[in-house]
Amino acid sequence: MARHSFIRMSKLPNVKGRIDYISSPDRQENLYATYQTADTEFWKNLAFESQQEFQRFGTEGKCIEARELIIALPEVYTTFDPQEVLKEFTEEFHKRYGVECVSALHHNKRKTNYHIHLIFSERTLLPEPDIKIASRSVFYDETGKRVRTKKEITGEDGKIRPGCTVIKKGEVYEQHMFTPKDERFKDKGFLHGLKEIYTDLINRHISDPTQHLKVFDPNGVYLPTKKIGKNNPMAAQIEADNAVRQEWNRTADMALISGIAEETIIELKNEEIHNKAAESVTKHGWLPELFRKIVHTAKELLQDLIRDKALPPKPVLNMDIAEFRKMQKLKIRVQDKVAHIRQLQGTDLPRLRAQLADVKGIFKGKERKALEQEIEKLEQAIRKEQDELPGILEADGYPDVQVFMATYRKAEAVVSQYNRDLARWEQEVQSKKNPPKPPEKKSVRDQLRRLQEEGKRTPRRKSRDYER
């Protein structure tokens, strides 16, 4: 399966502390570069004003002072100049959105994850500070919230309660150095658009098209998997969750090769997984084991569609189009692989399970264990063959099954249209009319080559990352 890009955004309640953490050589074992578009004073003032506004409005929860992006980079980027890489990625955000940034380029301790931390402000500096002068006395309670009268902050002894504030007439009671937060960064589509931008930037410096990354499409046939972070206490649960998602993705590949339309797979995925999972969460809350059962059931339904699908015979081409014939042979190879997997799933595996069910009695332990081992070995063989499906196509330049089948259908349509054009021309000749020129094989070949190149240029995707 093709590789996905990984870009995650988080909120920062302590921007100064986070900046110190990502950019300190003493706290980072593998720190390669740092970059900033604003000085320390900017971030200090930003944090102060954010906290002031948070207290003034009495908002619950934590004050969000800034936001942070983590951008994973392919290992080929370790061969590039770290400072230049970091500058390019940071300035891309700075110029596009017009906000200040500070960033750092790291490896994790095992040097398996090369990544950028990019912190950005949701506010910009005002051209001039906005200073408000009190036209009458202004009163604030202990929480920093403004109240209407002095009485509201006066204790029973007639004195101002400790922690309350009085701003006298003519004094500054409020000032702003920054604009309000930019609402763009809260929009649901912001992160997806940013992933598109940075994935394109990453791919721009990778010469091999087969190594290109792709943004995961949540509306496609596949299910995303989640990256397991360091020391994650939920690692075992996430790993089990990812395993069942990968089983669905392998089955989706088989369905595509078997000729099942993408729309059908997506409809089944939405109805049997997304809708039922949402209903389950509403009724019971998030239950990982129940979710895995939902995905497993959906996978079984998709396998039923594969078994029931009868591929109509395709007419043999009577023309020498080597490019399309090569694609046909490639399609036959993966179809044969799917047929063999179906044989293992539909005949061999049920036969072994039936044998195991018939082996009963306390003296049959050795026989049962042998059958269980044989079943486990066969299940591993099935998973191995399913995982090999995309590799058959990747060797020929296609990033995954979905891309190949889409390209094949387009190419098939081109050839079918050529055959229709040729038949019409031959009919004109037989009726002794003035025939037009026959359709050129060369133009069809050129069109097929263009379709193939488009398919093979489709970026590869990294792990199917998602955020819960």
Number of C-alpha atoms within 10 A of each C-alpha: 23 25 20 21 26 24 22 15 15 12 15 18 17 16 22 16 10 15 19 12 14 21 21 14 13 10 11 15 12 16 18 17 19 20 18 19 15 12 11 12 9 16 21 12 15 24 20 13 17 21 17 17 17 19 17 15 12 13 10 8 7 12 18 17 24 24 19 21 18 18 21 21 20 18 13 11 15 13 7 11 11 17 14 12 16 23 18 12 17 24 17 15 18 18 10 8 14 15 17 23 23 23 25 26 26 23 19 14 11 7 10 10 14 18 21 24 23 25 26 26 23 24 20 17 16 12 9 9 12 12 12 13 15 15 12 11 15 20 21 21 20 13 13 18 17 18 13 11 12 17 13 14 21 15 11 8 7 9 11 17 15 11 11 18 19 15 16 15 13 12 14 14 18 13 12 19 18 19 14 14 15 14 10 12 14 11 10 9 10 12 17 14 12 14 19 16 14 19 24 17 14 21 19 11 12 15 9 10 17 21 21 26 26 25 25 25 14 11 11 15 23 22 23 19 19 16 16 16 9 9 7 9 10 10 14 11 13 16 15 14 18 21 14 20 22 19 17 24 20 22 22 26 24 27 26 22 23 22 16 19 13 17 11 15 18 16 15 18 25 17 12 18 22 16 13 16 22 14 12 16 14 10 9 10 11 13 11 13 11 14 20 19 14 18 23 18 15 19 24 13 15 22 20 12 16 22 14 9 13 11 9 7 6 6 7 7 12 7 10 10 15 11 15 21 14 11 20 13 11 17 20 13 15 22 18 14 19 22 16 14 20 18 13 17 16 13 11 15 19 13 14 16 14 11 12 17 11 10 14 11 8 7 9 10 12 10 13 18 12 12 18 15 12 15 19 13 12 17 15 12 14 19 16 12 16 20 18 16 22 22 18 18 22 19 10 13 19 29 29 24 26 24 19 26 22 16 21 21 12 16 23 16 12 17 21 14 13 18 16 11 14 16 14 14 17 14 12 14 13 9 9 9 9 9 14 11 8 13 15 11 14 10 11 19 19 12 16 23 15 13 18 21 14 13 21 22 18 21 25 24 23 20 19 25 19 15 9 3
